[in-house]
């Protein structure tokens, strides 16, 4: 697994590093950036308490690490998309 760095902005919505690690330890959906940014990915998943989370990270080229710069609870549209994609 790559090393994970967190930008200060990742914690703006009251989430913590543990939330990210819990998200990736369970079932999640990985999507390319909805804005079309190269090397940026979005994750939809849940932490251990069942909160639906949305995280965005960038792959740092030439280094074995990623930088998480946004984490928040999913909105209703994201929850529906997540549930629909998990059924596939």
N, CA, C and O atoms as a GROMACS GRO file, in nm:
protein
  352
    1UNK      N    1   0.084  -0.119   0.000
    1UNK     CA    2   0.000   0.000   0.000
    1UNK      C    3   0.088   0.124   0.000
    1UNK      O    4   0.195   0.128   0.060
    2UNK      N    5   0.040   0.224  -0.068
    2UNK     CA    6   0.114   0.350  -0.074
    2UNK      C    7   0.105   0.424   0.058
    2UNK      O    8   0.012   0.404   0.136
    3UNK      N    9   0.202   0.509   0.082
    3UNK     CA   10   0.199   0.596   0.199
    3UNK      C   11   0.088   0.699   0.178
    3UNK      O   12   0.067   0.747   0.067
    4UNK      N   13   0.017   0.733   0.285
    4UNK     CA   14  -0.094   0.828   0.275
    4UNK      C   15  -0.058   0.955   0.353
    4UNK      O   16  -0.024   0.949   0.471
    5UNK      N   17  -0.067   1.068   0.285
    5UNK     CA   18  -0.052   1.200   0.348
    5UNK      C   19  -0.189   1.267   0.348
    5UNK      O   20  -0.269   1.243   0.258
    6UNK      N   21  -0.215   1.350   0.446
    6UNK     CA   22  -0.342   1.420   0.454
    6UNK      C   23  -0.317   1.571   0.453
    6UNK      O   24  -0.238   1.622   0.533
    7UNK      N   25  -0.383   1.640   0.362
    7UNK     CA   26  -0.380   1.786   0.363
    7UNK      C   27  -0.471   1.835   0.477
    7UNK      O   28  -0.564   1.765   0.517
    8UNK      N   29  -0.443   1.953   0.528
    8UNK     CA   30  -0.528   2.010   0.633
    8UNK      C   31  -0.674   2.017   0.588
    8UNK      O   32  -0.765   2.000   0.669
    9UNK      N   33  -0.695   2.042   0.459
    9UNK     CA   34  -0.831   2.055   0.407
    9UNK      C   35  -0.911   1.926   0.419
    9UNK      O   36  -1.034   1.929   0.414
   10UNK      N   37  -0.844   1.812   0.434
   10UNK     CA   38  -0.914   1.684   0.446
   10UNK      C   39  -0.997   1.676   0.574
   10UNK      O   40  -1.092   1.598   0.582
   11UNK      N   41  -0.962   1.757   0.672
   11UNK     CA   42  -1.029   1.750   0.802
   11UNK      C   43  -1.128   1.864   0.824
   11UNK      O   44  -1.181   1.880   0.934
   12UNK      N   45  -1.153   1.940   0.722
   12UNK     CA   46  -1.240   2.058   0.731
   12UNK      C   47  -1.383   2.023   0.773
   12UNK      O   48  -1.452   2.107   0.831
   13UNK      N   49  -1.428   1.901   0.744
   13UNK     CA   50  -1.567   1.863   0.772
   13UNK      C   51  -1.579   1.773   0.896
   13UNK      O   52  -1.679   1.704   0.914
   14UNK      N   53  -1.476   1.776   0.980
   14UNK     CA   54  -1.482   1.705   1.107
   14UNK      C   55  -1.447   1.558   1.104
   14UNK      O   56  -1.466   1.488   1.203
   15UNK      N   57  -1.396   1.510   0.991
   15UNK     CA   58  -1.354   1.370   0.982
   15UNK      C   59  -1.206   1.358   1.018
   15UNK      O   60  -1.135   1.458   1.028
   16UNK      N   61  -1.162   1.234   1.039
   16UNK     CA   62  -1.026   1.209   1.088
   16UNK      C   63  -0.957   1.106   1.000
   16UNK      O   64  -1.021   1.040   0.917
   17UNK      N   65  -0.826   1.091   1.018
   17UNK     CA   66  -0.750   0.992   0.942
   17UNK      C   67  -0.812   0.854   0.955
   17UNK      O   68  -0.819   0.779   0.858
   18UNK      N   69  -0.857   0.820   1.076
   18UNK     CA   70  -0.916   0.688   1.100
   18UNK      C   71  -1.035   0.663   1.008
   18UNK      O   72  -1.057   0.550   0.964
   19UNK      N   73  -1.113   0.768   0.980
   19UNK     CA   74  -1.228   0.752   0.890
   19UNK      C   75  -1.183   0.706   0.752
   19UNK      O   76  -1.247   0.621   0.691
   20UNK      N   77  -1.074   0.763   0.702
   20UNK     CA   78  -1.022   0.725   0.570
   20UNK      C   79  -0.977   0.578   0.572
   20UNK      O   80  -1.010   0.502   0.481
   21UNK      N   81  -0.901   0.541   0.674
   21UNK     CA   82  -0.852   0.403   0.681
   21UNK      C   83  -0.966   0.302   0.698
   21UNK      O   84  -0.960   0.192   0.644
   22UNK      N   85  -1.069   0.341   0.771
   22UNK     CA   86  -1.186   0.254   0.784
   22UNK      C   87  -1.259   0.242   0.651
   22UNK      O   88  -1.307   0.134   0.617
   23UNK      N   89  -1.267   0.352   0.576
   23UNK     CA   90  -1.331   0.349   0.444
   23UNK      C   91  -1.261   0.248   0.354
   23UNK      O   92  -1.327   0.165   0.291
   24UNK      N   93  -1.128   0.255   0.347
   24UNK     CA   94  -1.056   0.167   0.254
   24UNK      C   95  -1.043   0.024   0.306
   24UNK      O   96  -1.003  -0.066   0.232
   25UNK      N   97  -1.077   0.002   0.433
   25UNK     CA   98  -1.070  -0.135   0.484
   25UNK      C   99  -1.198  -0.213   0.452
   25UNK      O  100  -1.202  -0.335   0.468
   26UNK      N  101  -1.302  -0.144   0.406
   26UNK     CA  102  -1.429  -0.209   0.374
   26UNK      C  103  -1.455  -0.206   0.224
   26UNK      O  104  -1.364  -0.190   0.144
   27UNK      N  105  -1.582  -0.222   0.189
   27UNK     CA  106  -1.622  -0.214   0.048
   27UNK      C  107  -1.634  -0.067   0.010
   27UNK      O  108  -1.698   0.012   0.079
   28UNK      N  109  -1.571  -0.032  -0.101
   28UNK     CA  110  -1.578   0.106  -0.148
   28UNK      C  111  -1.576   0.107  -0.300
   28UNK      O  112  -1.540   0.008  -0.365
   29UNK      N  113  -1.614   0.220  -0.355
   29UNK     CA  114  -1.613   0.242  -0.499
   29UNK      C  115  -1.506   0.347  -0.528
   29UNK      O  116  -1.504   0.452  -0.465
   30UNK      N  117  -1.418   0.317  -0.624
   30UNK     CA  118  -1.315   0.412  -0.666
   30UNK      C  119  -1.355   0.467  -0.802
   30UNK      O  120  -1.380   0.391  -0.896
   31UNK      N  121  -1.360   0.599  -0.814
   31UNK     CA  122  -1.400   0.666  -0.938
   31UNK      C  123  -1.290   0.762  -0.982
   31UNK      O  124  -1.219   0.818  -0.900
   32UNK      N  125  -1.276   0.779  -1.113
   32UNK     CA  126  -1.189   0.886  -1.163
   32UNK      C  127  -1.251   1.019  -1.124
   32UNK      O  128  -1.372   1.027  -1.101
   33UNK      N  129  -1.171   1.121  -1.117
   33UNK     CA  130  -1.220   1.254  -1.082
   33UNK      C  131  -1.339   1.293  -1.169
   33UNK      O  132  -1.333   1.284  -1.291
   34UNK      N  133  -1.446   1.334  -1.105
   34UNK     CA  134  -1.565   1.377  -1.180
   34UNK      C  135  -1.538   1.506  -1.257
   34UNK      O  136  -1.612   1.541  -1.348
   35UNK      N  137  -1.431   1.574  -1.220
   35UNK     CA  138  -1.394   1.697  -1.290
   35UNK      C  139  -1.290   1.672  -1.399
   35UNK      O  140  -1.244   1.765  -1.465
   36UNK      N  141  -1.252   1.545  -1.416
   36UNK     CA  142  -1.159   1.509  -1.522
   36UNK      C  143  -1.014   1.540  -1.494
   36UNK      O  144  -0.934   1.552  -1.587
   37UNK      N  145  -0.977   1.555  -1.367
   37UNK     CA  146  -0.840   1.589  -1.331
   37UNK      C  147  -0.756   1.462  -1.330
   37UNK      O  148  -0.789   1.366  -1.261
   38UNK      N  149  -0.648   1.461  -1.406
   38UNK     CA  150  -0.560   1.345  -1.416
   38UNK      C  151  -0.494   1.317  -1.281
   38UNK      O  152  -0.446   1.409  -1.214
   39UNK      N  153  -0.492   1.191  -1.242
   39UNK     CA  154  -0.425   1.151  -1.119
   39UNK      C  155  -0.505   1.175  -0.992
   39UNK      O  156  -0.454   1.155  -0.882
   40UNK      N  157  -0.632   1.218  -1.007
   40UNK     CA  158  -0.718   1.242  -0.892
   40UNK      C  159  -0.833   1.141  -0.895
   40UNK      O  160  -0.894   1.117  -0.999
   41UNK      N  161  -0.860   1.083  -0.778
   41UNK     CA  162  -0.964   0.981  -0.766
   41UNK      C  163  -1.055   1.011  -0.649
   41UNK      O  164  -1.017   1.078  -0.554
   42UNK      N  165  -1.177   0.959  -0.658
   42UNK     CA  166  -1.276   0.975  -0.553
   42UNK      C  167  -1.313   0.838  -0.499
   42UNK      O  168  -1.323   0.742  -0.575
   43UNK      N  169  -1.333   0.831  -0.371
   43UNK     CA  170  -1.375   0.708  -0.306
   43UNK      C  171  -1.510   0.730  -0.240
   43UNK      O  172  -1.532   0.831  -0.173
   44UNK      N  173  -1.599   0.635  -0.258
   44UNK     CA  174  -1.728   0.634  -0.189
   44UNK      C  175  -1.731   0.507  -0.105
   44UNK      O  176  -1.709   0.397  -0.157
   45UNK      N  177  -1.757   0.520   0.024
   45UNK     CA  178  -1.760   0.405   0.112
   45UNK      C  179  -1.814   0.443   0.248
   45UNK      O  180  -1.873   0.549   0.266
   46UNK      N  181  -1.792   0.355   0.344
   46UNK     CA  182  -1.842   0.377   0.479
   46UNK      C  183  -1.732   0.353   0.580
   46UNK      O  184  -1.642   0.272   0.558
   47UNK      N  185  -1.740   0.425   0.693
   47UNK     CA  186  -1.650   0.394   0.804
   47UNK      C  187  -1.714   0.286   0.889
   47UNK      O  188  -1.824   0.239   0.857
   48UNK      N  189  -1.649   0.245   0.996
   48UNK     CA  190  -1.699   0.134   1.077
   48UNK      C  191  -1.830   0.164   1.148
   48UNK      O  192  -1.905   0.072   1.182
   49UNK      N  193  -1.859   0.292   1.170
   49UNK     CA  194  -1.986   0.328   1.235
   49UNK      C  195  -2.100   0.335   1.134
   49UNK      O  196  -2.215   0.360   1.172
   50UNK      N  197  -2.070   0.314   1.004
   50UNK     CA  198  -2.174   0.313   0.901
   50UNK      C  199  -2.198   0.446   0.833
   50UNK      O  200  -2.288   0.457   0.750
   51UNK      N  201  -2.120   0.548   0.868
   51UNK     CA  202  -2.134   0.679   0.803
   51UNK      C  203  -2.086   0.668   0.659
   51UNK      O  204  -1.978   0.614   0.633
   52UNK      N  205  -2.165   0.718   0.565
   52UNK     CA  206  -2.129   0.717   0.424
   52UNK      C  207  -2.031   0.831   0.398
   52UNK      O  208  -2.061   0.947   0.426
   53UNK      N  209  -1.913   0.797   0.344
   53UNK     CA  210  -1.806   0.894   0.326
   53UNK      C  211  -1.768   0.911   0.179
   53UNK      O  212  -1.778   0.819   0.098
   54UNK      N  213  -1.723   1.031   0.150
   54UNK     CA  214  -1.672   1.067   0.017
   54UNK      C  215  -1.532   1.126   0.040
   54UNK      O  216  -1.518   1.226   0.111
   55UNK      N  217  -1.431   1.064  -0.019
   55UNK     CA  218  -1.294   1.111  -0.005
   55UNK      C  219  -1.234   1.135  -0.143
   55UNK      O  220  -1.265   1.063  -0.238
   56UNK      N  221  -1.149   1.236  -0.154
   56UNK     CA  222  -1.082   1.266  -0.280
   56UNK      C  223  -0.932   1.272  -0.253
   56UNK      O  224  -0.887   1.333  -0.156
   57UNK      N  225  -0.856   1.206  -0.341
   57UNK     CA  226  -0.710   1.205  -0.322
   57UNK      C  227  -0.640   1.218  -0.457
   57UNK      O  228  -0.697   1.195  -0.563
   58UNK      N  229  -0.514   1.255  -0.447
   58UNK     CA  230  -0.426   1.270  -0.564
   58UNK      C  231  -0.311   1.172  -0.550
   58UNK      O  232  -0.255   1.155  -0.442
   59UNK      N  233  -0.276   1.108  -0.660
   59UNK     CA  234  -0.157   1.023  -0.662
   59UNK      C  235  -0.038   1.113  -0.688
   59UNK      O  236  -0.036   1.190  -0.784
   60UNK      N  237   0.062   1.104  -0.601
   60UNK     CA  238   0.184   1.183  -0.617
   60UNK      C  239   0.279   1.102  -0.704
   60UNK      O  240   0.332   0.999  -0.660
   61UNK      N  241   0.301   1.148  -0.824
   61UNK     CA  242   0.386   1.078  -0.920
   61UNK      C  243   0.530   1.071  -0.868
   61UNK      O  244   0.574   1.156  -0.790
   62UNK      N  245   0.601   0.969  -0.912
   62UNK     CA  246   0.741   0.946  -0.877
   62UNK      C  247   0.762   0.921  -0.728
   62UNK      O  248   0.876   0.913  -0.682
   63UNK      N  249   0.655   0.910  -0.654
   63UNK     CA  250   0.664   0.877  -0.512
   63UNK      C  251   0.556   0.774  -0.485
   63UNK      O  252   0.452   0.774  -0.550
   64UNK      N  253   0.580   0.690  -0.392
   64UNK     CA  254   0.481   0.588  -0.359
   64UNK      C  255   0.388   0.640  -0.250
   64UNK      O  256   0.384   0.586  -0.140
   65UNK      N  257   0.312   0.745  -0.284
   65UNK     CA  258   0.220   0.799  -0.185
   65UNK      C  259   0.099   0.863  -0.252
   65UNK      O  260   0.100   0.895  -0.371
   66UNK      N  261  -0.003   0.882  -0.172
   66UNK     CA  262  -0.121   0.956  -0.216
   66UNK      C  263  -0.144   1.069  -0.116
   66UNK      O  264  -0.099   1.062  -0.002
   67UNK      N  265  -0.213   1.172  -0.159
   67UNK     CA  266  -0.244   1.285  -0.072
   67UNK      C  267  -0.395   1.303  -0.070
   67UNK      O  268  -0.455   1.339  -0.171
   68UNK      N  269  -0.455   1.278   0.046
   68UNK     CA  270  -0.599   1.297   0.064
   68UNK      C  271  -0.621   1.444   0.094
   68UNK      O  272  -0.564   1.499   0.189
   69UNK      N  273  -0.705   1.509   0.012
   69UNK     CA  274  -0.727   1.652   0.035
   69UNK      C  275  -0.872   1.689   0.061
   69UNK      O  276  -0.903   1.806   0.084
   70UNK      N  277  -0.962   1.589   0.057
   70UNK     CA  278  -1.103   1.619   0.085
   70UNK      C  279  -1.171   1.494   0.140
   70UNK      O  280  -1.158   1.386   0.084
   71UNK      N  281  -1.243   1.511   0.251
   71UNK     CA  282  -1.327   1.404   0.306
   71UNK      C  283  -1.452   1.468   0.365
   71UNK      O  284  -1.445   1.568   0.437
   72UNK      N  285  -1.566   1.410   0.332
   72UNK     CA  286  -1.692   1.460   0.385
   72UNK      C  287  -1.793   1.346   0.384
   72UNK      O  288  -1.768   1.240   0.327
   73UNK      N  289  -1.907   1.368   0.447
   73UNK     CA  290  -2.015   1.270   0.438
   73UNK      C  291  -2.078   1.282   0.300
   73UNK      O  292  -2.087   1.391   0.245
   74UNK      N  293  -2.122   1.169   0.246
   74UNK     CA  294  -2.187   1.169   0.115
   74UNK      C  295  -2.319   1.245   0.121
   74UNK      O  296  -2.388   1.244   0.222
   75UNK      N  297  -2.352   1.310   0.009
   75UNK     CA  298  -2.486   1.366  -0.004
   75UNK      C  299  -2.580   1.256  -0.053
   75UNK      O  300  -2.536   1.145  -0.082
   76UNK      N  301  -2.707   1.284  -0.061
   76UNK     CA  302  -2.805   1.181  -0.098
   76UNK      C  303  -2.781   1.123  -0.236
   76UNK      O  304  -2.798   1.002  -0.256
   77UNK      N  305  -2.742   1.206  -0.333
   77UNK     CA  306  -2.714   1.156  -0.468
   77UNK      C  307  -2.596   1.058  -0.466
   77UNK      O  308  -2.600   0.955  -0.533
   78UNK      N  309  -2.492   1.091  -0.390
   78UNK     CA  310  -2.376   1.003  -0.381
   78UNK      C  311  -2.412   0.871  -0.313
   78UNK      O  312  -2.364   0.765  -0.354
   79UNK      N  313  -2.496   0.877  -0.210
   79UNK     CA  314  -2.540   0.754  -0.142
   79UNK      C  315  -2.614   0.662  -0.239
   79UNK      O  316  -2.589   0.542  -0.242
   80UNK      N  317  -2.705   0.719  -0.318
   80UNK     CA  318  -2.780   0.639  -0.415
   80UNK      C  319  -2.684   0.577  -0.517
   80UNK      O  320  -2.697   0.459  -0.551
   81UNK      N  321  -2.589   0.655  -0.565
   81UNK     CA  322  -2.492   0.604  -0.663
   81UNK      C  323  -2.408   0.492  -0.602
   81UNK      O  324  -2.386   0.389  -0.665
   82UNK      N  325  -2.362   0.512  -0.480
   82UNK     CA  326  -2.282   0.412  -0.412
   82UNK      C  327  -2.358   0.281  -0.398
   82UNK      O  328  -2.306   0.174  -0.429
   83UNK      N  329  -2.480   0.289  -0.350
   83UNK     CA  330  -2.562   0.169  -0.331
   83UNK      C  331  -2.590   0.099  -0.464
   83UNK      O  332  -2.587  -0.024  -0.472
   84UNK      N  333  -2.617   0.178  -0.568
   84UNK     CA  334  -2.644   0.121  -0.700
   84UNK      C  335  -2.520   0.052  -0.757
   84UNK      O  336  -2.531  -0.058  -0.813
   85UNK      N  337  -2.403   0.113  -0.743
   85UNK     CA  338  -2.279   0.055  -0.797
   85UNK      C  339  -2.237  -0.069  -0.720
   85UNK      O  340  -2.179  -0.161  -0.778
   86UNK      N  341  -2.265  -0.075  -0.590
   86UNK     CA  342  -2.230  -0.193  -0.512
   86UNK      C  343  -2.311  -0.316  -0.554
   86UNK      O  344  -2.265  -0.429  -0.539
   87UNK      N  345  -2.431  -0.293  -0.605
   87UNK     CA  346  -2.516  -0.404  -0.646
   87UNK      C  347  -2.466  -0.472  -0.772
   87UNK      O  348  -2.498  -0.588  -0.797
   88UNK      N  349  -2.388  -0.402  -0.852
   88UNK     CA  350  -2.340  -0.457  -0.980
   88UNK      C  351  -2.241  -0.569  -0.958
   88UNK      O  352  -2.191  -0.626  -1.054
   0.00000   0.00000   0.00000
